Amino acid sequence: MAEIPTDIVIDRNKKLMTLTWQDESTSAFSFAYLRAHCPCAFCDGTKHGGEATPLSPDSFQNIAFTSVEEVGRYALRFAWSDGHDSGIYSFEYLREKISG
């Protein structure tokens, strides 16, 4: 079973999301980093025959999210200020991003 965070803190002023995991370690992601690493088929290149367009967090420095919702007990989905809202960020994906 995938690990579920015990706490999620979203700081809109700092544009930062911090997750606390069951082992008490934490992960902090800037909104720009999250948007640049969107796991949806369009952003990861699956929709384009496997060729992802590289996205840089620098491209999203002014990004914010308009909403965030929990998807089941395994993921988060953000609606971004640029209109994008199809990425589902599984907790497993977010956990791998800090150790990988």
NUKE-424799 format. One line per 8 residues: number of its first residue (from 1); for each residue x, y, z of N, C-alpha, C. Coordinates in nm, 3 decimals. Layout:
<lumlos>
NUM) X,Y,Z,X,Y,Z,X,Y,Z  ...;
</lumlos>
This chain:
<lumlos>
1) 0.084,-0.118,0.000,0.000,0.000,0.000,0.088,0.125,0.000  0.055,0.221,-0.081,0.134,0.344,-0.091,0.121,0.425,0.037  0.228,0.496,0.067,0.229,0.580,0.186,0.140,0.702,0.165  0.068,0.737,0.269,-0.021,0.853,0.267,0.039,0.957,0.362  0.044,1.083,0.320,0.097,1.185,0.412,0.009,1.198,0.536  0.074,1.229,0.647,-0.001,1.252,0.771,-0.042,1.397,0.784  0.023,1.486,0.706,-0.010,1.628,0.709,0.025,1.691,0.575  -0.059,1.779,0.529,-0.035,1.855,0.406,-0.056,2.002,0.441;
9) 0.048,2.082,0.420,0.039,2.225,0.447,0.064,2.299,0.315  -0.030,2.385,0.280,-0.017,2.465,0.159,-0.006,2.611,0.198  0.108,2.671,0.164,0.133,2.812,0.195,0.123,2.891,0.065  0.010,2.957,0.045,-0.012,3.033,-0.078,0.083,3.152,-0.090  0.121,3.213,0.021,0.213,3.327,0.016,0.351,3.287,-0.031  0.400,3.174,0.019,0.533,3.125,-0.021,0.527,3.039,-0.146  0.404,3.008,-0.193,0.383,2.919,-0.307,0.456,2.786,-0.285  0.422,2.723,-0.172,0.490,2.603,-0.128,0.392,2.505,-0.066;
17) 0.408,2.376,-0.102,0.331,2.270,-0.039,0.429,2.180,0.035  0.400,2.153,0.161,0.485,2.066,0.242,0.403,1.945,0.287  0.459,1.827,0.265,0.396,1.702,0.307,0.479,1.642,0.420  0.412,1.593,0.522,0.478,1.516,0.627,0.434,1.372,0.608  0.532,1.282,0.602,0.504,1.142,0.575,0.494,1.062,0.704  0.451,0.940,0.693,0.431,0.853,0.809,0.560,0.829,0.887  0.675,0.835,0.820,0.803,0.817,0.889,0.855,0.949,0.947  0.772,1.053,0.943,0.799,1.186,0.996,0.895,1.269,0.911;
25) 0.937,1.218,0.795,1.015,1.300,0.703,0.920,1.397,0.633  0.975,1.503,0.577,0.893,1.600,0.508,0.944,1.622,0.367  0.855,1.665,0.281,0.887,1.702,0.143,0.826,1.838,0.119  0.903,1.927,0.058,0.851,2.059,0.024,0.863,2.079,-0.127  0.753,2.121,-0.188,0.749,2.143,-0.332,0.699,2.283,-0.361  0.773,2.358,-0.441,0.721,2.487,-0.484,0.609,2.463,-0.583  0.518,2.557,-0.593,0.410,2.544,-0.691,0.469,2.532,-0.832  0.575,2.609,-0.860,0.638,2.606,-0.993,0.692,2.466,-1.023;
33) 0.753,2.401,-0.923,0.806,2.266,-0.941,0.692,2.168,-0.968  0.586,2.178,-0.889,0.472,2.088,-0.908,0.413,2.104,-1.048  0.394,2.228,-1.092,0.334,2.251,-1.223,0.424,2.200,-1.334  0.555,2.221,-1.320,0.651,2.176,-1.422,0.660,2.024,-1.429  0.628,1.955,-1.320,0.635,1.809,-1.315,0.497,1.745,-1.316  0.405,1.809,-1.383,0.270,1.754,-1.393,0.275,1.615,-1.457  0.212,1.516,-1.393,0.219,1.380,-1.444,0.110,1.343,-1.547  0.033,1.440,-1.596,-0.074,1.406,-1.689,-0.017,1.362,-1.824;
41) -0.099,1.297,-1.905,-0.056,1.245,-2.034,-0.009,1.356,-2.129  -0.070,1.470,-2.122,-0.029,1.581,-2.209,0.110,1.631,-2.171  0.132,1.655,-2.043,0.260,1.711,-1.998,0.374,1.610,-2.002  0.347,1.481,-1.974,0.457,1.385,-1.974,0.487,1.330,-2.112  0.414,1.373,-2.213,0.444,1.336,-2.349,0.368,1.217,-2.403  0.296,1.145,-2.318,0.222,1.028,-2.362,0.125,1.064,-2.475  0.063,1.179,-2.464,-0.033,1.223,-2.565,0.035,1.255,-2.698  0.166,1.280,-2.695,0.240,1.317,-2.814,0.334,1.205,-2.859;
49) 0.295,1.083,-2.842,0.377,0.972,-2.887,0.500,0.949,-2.802  0.496,0.986,-2.676,0.607,0.959,-2.587,0.716,1.065,-2.586  0.697,1.176,-2.657,0.798,1.281,-2.658,0.751,1.399,-2.573  0.800,1.404,-2.451,0.760,1.511,-2.360,0.829,1.641,-2.397  0.756,1.748,-2.387,0.816,1.880,-2.401,0.873,1.915,-2.264  1.007,1.936,-2.258,1.064,1.968,-2.127,1.004,2.096,-2.069  0.958,2.087,-1.946,0.903,2.203,-1.877,0.997,2.240,-1.764  1.026,2.367,-1.753,1.114,2.415,-1.648,1.033,2.487,-1.541;
57) 1.068,2.464,-1.413,1.000,2.540,-1.307,1.012,2.691,-1.329  1.119,2.737,-1.395,1.135,2.880,-1.423,1.020,2.934,-1.507  0.959,2.849,-1.588,0.846,2.890,-1.671,0.720,2.917,-1.591  0.718,2.871,-1.466,0.597,2.878,-1.384,0.615,2.957,-1.255  0.707,3.050,-1.252,0.733,3.125,-1.129,0.612,3.202,-1.079  0.524,3.242,-1.168,0.405,3.319,-1.127,0.280,3.232,-1.114  0.299,3.100,-1.116,0.185,3.009,-1.111,0.126,3.003,-0.969  -0.001,2.984,-0.965,-0.072,2.960,-0.840,-0.176,2.854,-0.871;
65) -0.237,2.802,-0.770,-0.347,2.709,-0.799,-0.477,2.772,-0.754  -0.580,2.739,-0.828,-0.711,2.792,-0.794,-0.785,2.699,-0.700  -0.749,2.571,-0.703,-0.807,2.475,-0.609,-0.719,2.351,-0.603  -0.737,2.276,-0.496,-0.672,2.147,-0.481,-0.775,2.054,-0.418  -0.777,1.931,-0.466,-0.871,1.834,-0.409,-0.802,1.700,-0.393  -0.844,1.627,-0.291,-0.792,1.493,-0.271,-0.865,1.399,-0.366  -0.790,1.310,-0.428,-0.847,1.209,-0.518,-0.837,1.076,-0.444  -0.951,1.025,-0.403,-0.951,0.904,-0.321,-0.864,0.926,-0.198;
73) -0.786,0.824,-0.165,-0.689,0.838,-0.056,-0.549,0.818,-0.111  -0.531,0.850,-0.242,-0.402,0.820,-0.302,-0.339,0.936,-0.378  -0.407,1.051,-0.392,-0.352,1.155,-0.478,-0.415,1.292,-0.452  -0.353,1.393,-0.513,-0.406,1.529,-0.515,-0.419,1.575,-0.659  -0.520,1.657,-0.685,-0.535,1.718,-0.818,-0.545,1.869,-0.797  -0.460,1.941,-0.870,-0.459,2.087,-0.863,-0.525,2.144,-0.987  -0.593,2.255,-0.970,-0.637,2.337,-1.083,-0.545,2.459,-1.078  -0.466,2.477,-1.182,-0.364,2.582,-1.185,-0.418,2.710,-1.247;
81) -0.354,2.820,-1.214,-0.397,2.951,-1.264,-0.379,2.967,-1.415  -0.303,2.877,-1.478,-0.290,2.882,-1.624,-0.399,2.800,-1.694  -0.496,2.751,-1.616,-0.608,2.677,-1.672,-0.589,2.526,-1.676  -0.470,2.478,-1.646,-0.441,2.334,-1.650,-0.494,2.267,-1.524  -0.562,2.151,-1.541,-0.617,2.084,-1.422,-0.628,1.934,-1.437  -0.554,1.874,-1.530,-0.573,1.731,-1.554,-0.469,1.642,-1.487  -0.370,1.699,-1.420,-0.269,1.617,-1.355,-0.315,1.565,-1.220  -0.300,1.435,-1.200,-0.330,1.373,-1.071,-0.196,1.331,-1.012;
89) -0.158,1.395,-0.902,-0.029,1.373,-0.837,-0.047,1.269,-0.728  -0.016,1.144,-0.758,-0.031,1.040,-0.656,0.069,1.064,-0.544  0.034,1.019,-0.425,0.126,1.034,-0.314,0.254,0.954,-0.341  0.242,0.842,-0.410,0.360,0.764,-0.447,0.451,0.846,-0.539  0.393,0.914,-0.638,0.469,0.999,-0.729,0.540,1.110,-0.652  0.470,1.175,-0.560,0.529,1.283,-0.482,0.640,1.231,-0.390  0.621,1.115,-0.336,0.723,1.055,-0.248,0.848,1.019,-0.327  0.830,0.965,-0.448,0.944,0.931,-0.533,1.023,1.054,-0.575;
97) 0.955,1.167,-0.594,1.022,1.290,-0.637,1.125,1.338,-0.535  1.105,1.305,-0.408,1.201,1.353,-0.308,1.318,1.259,-0.291  1.300,1.132,-0.326,1.409,1.037,-0.305,1.478,0.999,-0.435  1.414,1.035,-0.546,1.469,0.994,-0.675,1.541,1.103,-0.740;
</lumlos>
